[in-house]
């Protein structure tokens, strides 16, 4: 599944995405040990592609699908 994501941002507690359909989804940074232990600067050093978000320096990837709640 590929999601159309128009915006990605990271704050001190969450990784957020905004879909083209206007849905805002988020994942808790605390749920990912590498992200939880990273500096604020390292959290902002990410890249995106059509499948997800990568923090190369942290060796962490999140696919956009993981932001969708399981029903």
Helices and strands as residue ranges (DSSP letters): E 5-10, E 14-19, E 24-28, G 29-31, H 33-36, H 40-43, E 47-48, E 52-55, G 56-58, E 60-63, G 64-67
